[in-house]
Amino acid sequence: MNTYLWLKMIHIVGATLILGTGSGIAFFMLRAYLSGNVEALKVTARTVVLADWLFTAPAMVTQVVTGFLLTASMGISFSSAWFISVIGIFTVIGLCWLPVVFIQIRIAKILNGGGTVEHCAGLMKLWMALGVPAFAGVLLLIYLMLSKDGIGTVLFATQDFNDAIVAFQ
């Protein structure tokens, strides 16, 4: 297999890890919270933090590195609408994901300190408010990886938007 295919494979595995770990973490964390069981939420919060550090964080770093290398190897301009869309969405995902990890840590600390599931309600609302757009962003990034369309095509279903961006550059 050539270098491009290895990079592409690593990139796809990274995207899969982010999507899979993210959806798994969301499912188990939400189920534990909704159960009302302090012990279940305490163990789950610690476990999802560990999963984020073991799987999501390295996959995010891998995505950046392989993404830049793949973009360059395909001859796609770093100033293209597609690349700017991808970097913008990836940044938003990261800005949502990092607080989510710290919310999970905070929930574990609250529960370890004798707090109840009810004490975590506000944090869980914020966790969901950040998690939903991050997850939607991951799905959008996967679409952009496959299509190479710019965000204008995705949002406005028109090439005119991308043409305008290119003309503006």
Buried (B, 14 or more C-beta within 10 A) or exposed (E): EEEEEEBBEBBBEBBEBBBEBBEEBBEBBBEBBEEEBBEBBBBBBBBBBEBBEEBBBEBBEBBEEBBBBBBEEEEBEEEBBBBBBBBEBBEBBBEBBBBBBEBBBBBBEBBEEEBEBEBBEEBBEBBBEBBEBBBBBBEBBBEBBEEEBBBBBBEEEEEEBBEEBBEEE
